């Protein structure tokens, strides 16, 4: 699995994981985040390896469906990009010498990032 896919799964789970059942969350966390094999999770949970595989597929689909409808991850990524732009503008503004404005921009941008 590539890094982009892992980041995507992590963001989707961070935003929508609480909407999965406890059973789904535990299995998803074991496979995706704790890097347990399907066989290990199946043995631990007393279900088939295919059952674990199907559960992960269903969870991925559910998480993607939530994102398709709510777009929270998309909004988060866009907001984060804008905040990074603010940081860059503030840095460039600082180089021009307007320190008070720069400090205020930096504080606001840091606050936004902290809230995300």
KOLNU-667225 format. One record per residue: residue number from 1; chain; z, y, x of N, C-alpha, C in turn. Coordinates in pm, whole numbers. Each point is the difference from the previous one (the first is absolute). Layout:
+-----+-------+--------+--------+--------+--------+--------+--------+--------+--------+--------+
:  nr : kette :   n.zz :   n.yy :   n.xx :  ca.zz :  ca.yy :  ca.xx :   c.zz :   c.yy :   c.xx :
+-----+-------+--------+--------+--------+--------+--------+--------+--------+--------+--------+
: NUM :     A :      Z :      Y :      X :      Z :      Y :      X :      Z :      Y :      X :
...
+-----+-------+--------+--------+--------+--------+--------+--------+--------+--------+--------+
This chain:
+-----+-------+--------+--------+--------+--------+--------+--------+--------+--------+--------+
:  nr : kette :   n.zz :   n.yy :   n.xx :  ca.zz :  ca.yy :  ca.xx :   c.zz :   c.yy :   c.xx :
+-----+-------+--------+--------+--------+--------+--------+--------+--------+--------+--------+
:   1 :     A :      0 :   -118 :     86 :      0 :    118 :    -86 :      0 :    124 :     90 :
:   2 :     A :    -86 :     97 :    -32 :     -8 :    118 :     84 :    111 :     99 :    -33 :
:   3 :     A :     19 :     94 :     91 :    109 :     97 :    -12 :    -16 :     87 :   -124 :
:   4 :     A :   -122 :     41 :    -31 :    -23 :     84 :   -117 :     43 :    -70 :   -128 :
:   5 :     A :    -31 :   -129 :    -10 :     37 :    -77 :   -119 :    153 :    -11 :    -11 :
:   6 :     A :     66 :    -20 :    113 :    146 :     -9 :      0 :     62 :    132 :    -43 :
:   7 :     A :    -53 :    111 :     50 :     50 :    132 :    -39 :    -22 :     23 :   -149 :
:   8 :     A :   -118 :    -38 :    -48 :    -30 :     14 :   -143 :     97 :    -82 :    -84 :
:   9 :     A :     22 :   -125 :     39 :     92 :    -86 :    -75 :    142 :     58 :      3 :
:  10 :     A :     39 :     52 :    113 :    134 :     58 :     13 :     16 :    120 :    -92 :
:  11 :     A :    -99 :     89 :     -1 :      8 :    117 :    -88 :      1 :    -40 :   -146 :
:  12 :     A :    -89 :    -92 :    -38 :     -2 :    -45 :   -139 :    134 :    -61 :    -39 :
:  13 :     A :     56 :    -81 :     88 :    129 :    -63 :    -30 :    111 :    105 :     -6 :
:  14 :     A :     -3 :     97 :     91 :    102 :    106 :     -1 :     -1 :     76 :   -133 :
:  15 :     A :   -118 :     28 :    -51 :    -11 :     78 :   -122 :     19 :    -83 :   -126 :
:  16 :     A :    -50 :   -123 :      0 :     -3 :    -77 :   -125 :     76 :   -133 :      4 :
:  17 :     A :     59 :    -33 :    113 :     68 :   -128 :     14 :    109 :    -24 :   -102 :
:  18 :     A :     67 :    105 :    -42 :    107 :    -15 :    -99 :    -52 :    -41 :   -136 :
:  19 :     A :   -131 :     11 :    -20 :    -60 :    -41 :   -127 :    -30 :   -150 :     -5 :
:  20 :     A :     10 :    -65 :    115 :    -15 :   -146 :      5 :    133 :    -63 :    -41 :
:  21 :     A :     -5 :   -127 :    -42 :    125 :    -69 :    -30 :     75 :    -26 :    131 :
:  22 :     A :    127 :    -30 :    -10 :     80 :    -29 :    120 :    -60 :   -118 :     76 :
:  23 :     A :    -40 :   -103 :    -72 :    -61 :   -119 :     60 :   -128 :     38 :     76 :
:  24 :     A :    -85 :     79 :    -63 :   -124 :     44 :     65 :     31 :     82 :    126 :
:  25 :     A :     95 :     93 :    -13 :     37 :     85 :    115 :     48 :    -82 :    118 :
:  26 :     A :     86 :    -97 :    -28 :     55 :    -82 :    109 :   -110 :    -77 :     72 :
:  27 :     A :    -87 :    -62 :    -75 :   -109 :    -78 :     60 :    -94 :     93 :     77 :
:  28 :     A :    -35 :    112 :    -60 :    -90 :     97 :     64 :     60 :     50 :    131 :
:  29 :     A :    126 :     36 :     -3 :     67 :     48 :    122 :      3 :   -108 :    107 :
:  30 :     A :     30 :   -124 :    -39 :      4 :   -108 :     98 :   -134 :    -20 :     69 :
:  31 :     A :   -108 :      0 :    -77 :   -132 :    -26 :     57 :    -54 :    122 :     73 :
:  32 :     A :      1 :    115 :    -65 :    -66 :    118 :     53 :     84 :     70 :    106 :
:  33 :     A :    129 :     15 :    -22 :     82 :     81 :     90 :     83 :    -83 :     98 :
:  34 :     A :     43 :   -118 :    -44 :     81 :    -83 :     89 :    -85 :   -101 :     77 :
:  35 :     A :   -130 :      1 :    -26 :    -98 :    -81 :     72 :     29 :   -150 :     -5 :
:  36 :     A :     55 :    -45 :   -114 :     20 :   -144 :    -19 :   -131 :    -61 :    -49 :
:  37 :     A :    -25 :   -122 :     37 :   -123 :    -67 :    -46 :     14 :    -38 :   -147 :
:  38 :     A :   -113 :    -24 :    -62 :      2 :    -44 :   -140 :     80 :   -129 :    -13 :
:  39 :     A :    -15 :    -90 :     96 :     72 :   -127 :     -4 :    151 :     22 :     12 :
:  40 :     A :     41 :     91 :     88 :    143 :     27 :     16 :     60 :     55 :   -129 :
:  41 :     A :    -70 :     93 :    -61 :     49 :     59 :   -125 :      1 :   -104 :   -111 :
:  42 :     A :   -105 :    -81 :     -6 :     -8 :   -105 :   -103 :    118 :    -95 :     12 :
:  43 :     A :     28 :    -44 :    122 :    111 :    -92 :     21 :    133 :     64 :    -36 :
:  44 :     A :     19 :    125 :     42 :    124 :     73 :    -27 :     22 :     22 :   -149 :
:  45 :     A :   -108 :     26 :    -73 :     10 :     33 :   -143 :    -20 :   -120 :    -92 :
:  46 :     A :    -38 :   -113 :     57 :    -19 :   -119 :    -81 :   -124 :      7 :    -88 :
:  47 :     A :   -104 :     66 :     50 :   -126 :      7 :    -72 :   -112 :    -43 :     94 :
:  48 :     A :   -119 :    -15 :    -53 :   -111 :    -44 :     83 :    -53 :    114 :     87 :
:  49 :     A :    -66 :    -39 :    107 :    -64 :     98 :     88 :   -105 :     78 :    -80 :
:  50 :     A :    -75 :    -70 :    -84 :   -100 :     65 :    -85 :     66 :     99 :    -96 :
:  51 :     A :    117 :    -35 :    -50 :     75 :     90 :    -89 :     37 :    130 :     71 :
:  52 :     A :     41 :    -11 :    126 :     33 :    119 :     79 :   -126 :     83 :     22 :
:  53 :     A :   -108 :    -66 :     37 :   -129 :     69 :     21 :    -43 :     75 :   -125 :
:  54 :     A :      6 :    -67 :   -114 :    -38 :     62 :   -127 :     90 :    118 :    -34 :
:  55 :     A :    129 :    -14 :     28 :     96 :    108 :    -27 :    -34 :    123 :     84 :
:  56 :     A :    -33 :    -19 :    126 :    -35 :    113 :     87 :   -126 :     67 :    -52 :
:  57 :     A :   -100 :    -78 :    -38 :   -124 :     56 :    -55 :     27 :     80 :   -127 :
:  58 :     A :     83 :    -56 :    -89 :     33 :     71 :   -125 :     76 :    129 :     29 :
:  59 :     A :     94 :     -6 :     93 :     76 :    120 :     36 :    -92 :    107 :     58 :
:  60 :     A :    -89 :    -39 :     90 :    -94 :     97 :     57 :    -85 :     64 :   -109 :
:  61 :     A :    -44 :    -81 :    -95 :    -81 :     53 :   -111 :     82 :     93 :    -87 :
:  62 :     A :    124 :    -38 :    -31 :     86 :     86 :    -82 :     24 :    134 :     70 :
:  63 :     A :     33 :     -5 :    128 :     27 :    123 :     74 :   -125 :     89 :      4 :
:  64 :     A :   -116 :    -61 :     21 :   -125 :     77 :      2 :    -30 :     58 :   -138 :
:  65 :     A :     29 :    -75 :   -106 :    -21 :     50 :   -136 :     90 :    120 :    -30 :
:  66 :     A :    126 :     -7 :     44 :     90 :    114 :    -18 :    -55 :    123 :     70 :
:  67 :     A :    -50 :    -19 :    122 :    -55 :    113 :     76 :   -124 :     55 :    -68 :
:  68 :     A :    -84 :    -88 :    -52 :   -121 :     45 :    -68 :     34 :     89 :   -119 :
:  69 :     A :    109 :    -32 :    -70 :     39 :     77 :   -117 :     81 :    124 :     34 :
:  70 :     A :     91 :    -11 :     97 :     94 :    109 :     26 :    -36 :     88 :    120 :
:  71 :     A :    -71 :    -56 :     97 :    -46 :     73 :    118 :    112 :     66 :     82 :
:  72 :     A :    119 :    -59 :      0 :    112 :     57 :     75 :    -21 :     -8 :    151 :
:  73 :     A :    -53 :   -111 :     47 :    -24 :    -15 :    144 :   -107 :     99 :     45 :
:  74 :     A :   -104 :     13 :    -78 :   -107 :     95 :     33 :     56 :    142 :      9 :
:  75 :     A :     83 :     38 :    -97 :     61 :    134 :      2 :     90 :     17 :    121 :
:  76 :     A :     76 :   -104 :     32 :     88 :      5 :    117 :    -81 :     21 :    128 :
:  77 :     A :   -106 :    -78 :     18 :    -83 :     10 :    120 :    -64 :    139 :     10 :
:  78 :     A :    -49 :     51 :   -112 :    -60 :    133 :     -1 :    102 :    109 :     33 :
:  79 :     A :    118 :    -10 :    -58 :    106 :     97 :     27 :     41 :     -4 :    146 :
:  80 :     A :     12 :   -121 :     52 :     38 :    -14 :    140 :   -106 :     64 :     92 :
:  81 :     A :   -127 :    -18 :    -32 :   -107 :     60 :     79 :      8 :    152 :     -5 :
:  82 :     A :     30 :     55 :   -116 :     13 :    146 :    -12 :    118 :     51 :     80 :
:  83 :     A :    108 :    -73 :      0 :    117 :     41 :     78 :    -33 :     -3 :    149 :
:  84 :     A :    -75 :   -100 :     42 :    -41 :     -6 :    140 :    -88 :    121 :     34 :
:  85 :     A :    -84 :     42 :    -94 :    -79 :    121 :     21 :     89 :    122 :     14 :
:  86 :     A :    103 :      8 :    -83 :     96 :    111 :      9 :     63 :      2 :    138 :
:  87 :     A :     41 :   -116 :     48 :     60 :     -7 :    134 :    -98 :     52 :    105 :
:  88 :     A :   -125 :    -39 :    -10 :   -100 :     44 :     98 :    -22 :    151 :     -9 :
:  89 :     A :    -11 :     52 :   -122 :    -16 :    144 :    -17 :    120 :     75 :     55 :
:  90 :     A :    118 :    -52 :    -25 :    121 :     64 :     51 :      1 :      0 :    152 :
:  91 :     A :    -44 :   -108 :     59 :     -4 :     -7 :    147 :    -97 :    105 :     54 :
:  92 :     A :   -117 :      6 :    -63 :   -100 :     98 :     45 :     47 :    143 :    -23 :
:  93 :     A :     68 :     21 :   -111 :     54 :    133 :    -31 :    106 :     38 :    103 :
:  94 :     A :     77 :    -99 :     41 :    103 :     23 :    103 :    -60 :     41 :    132 :
:  95 :     A :   -112 :    -58 :     31 :    -68 :     37 :    124 :    -47 :    144 :     -3 :
:  96 :     A :    -22 :     52 :   -122 :    -45 :    139 :    -12 :    117 :     96 :      1 :
:  97 :     A :    122 :    -51 :    -12 :    117 :     85 :     16 :     80 :     32 :   -124 :
:  98 :     A :    -39 :    -36 :   -118 :     76 :     30 :   -121 :    106 :   -108 :    -23 :
:  99 :     A :    110 :     10 :     74 :    102 :   -104 :      5 :     76 :    -15 :   -132 :
: 100 :     A :     31 :    110 :    -67 :     76 :     -9 :   -125 :    -77 :    -77 :   -107 :
: 101 :     A :   -126 :     31 :    -14 :    -83 :    -69 :    -97 :    -15 :   -147 :     35 :
: 102 :     A :    -14 :    -27 :    127 :    -14 :   -137 :     46 :    124 :    -81 :    -34 :
: 103 :     A :    117 :     55 :     25 :    125 :    -71 :    -27 :     12 :    -32 :   -149 :
: 104 :     A :    -39 :     94 :    -84 :      7 :    -21 :   -144 :    -99 :   -109 :    -45 :
: 105 :     A :   -122 :      4 :     52 :   -100 :   -102 :    -34 :     48 :   -136 :     45 :
: 106 :     A :     52 :     -8 :    121 :     50 :   -127 :     54 :    114 :    -54 :    -87 :
: 107 :     A :     89 :     86 :    -42 :    114 :    -44 :    -81 :    -46 :    -57 :   -133 :
: 108 :     A :    -93 :     69 :    -64 :    -53 :    -47 :   -130 :    -73 :   -133 :     19 :
: 109 :     A :    -84 :     -8 :    100 :    -74 :   -123 :     25 :     94 :   -117 :     29 :
: 110 :     A :    103 :     25 :     80 :     97 :   -107 :     31 :     75 :    -45 :   -125 :
: 111 :     A :     31 :     95 :    -87 :     69 :    -32 :   -125 :    -89 :    -90 :    -88 :
: 112 :     A :   -128 :     35 :     -9 :    -93 :    -80 :    -81 :     -9 :   -142 :     57 :
: 113 :     A :    -17 :    -11 :    130 :     -9 :   -132 :     63 :    127 :    -80 :    -23 :
: 114 :     A :    115 :     65 :      8 :    127 :    -68 :    -24 :     12 :    -54 :   -140 :
: 115 :     A :    -57 :     71 :    -95 :      6 :    -42 :   -141 :    -96 :   -114 :    -31 :
: 116 :     A :   -104 :    -14 :     85 :    -97 :   -105 :    -24 :     57 :   -131 :     46 :
+-----+-------+--------+--------+--------+--------+--------+--------+--------+--------+--------+
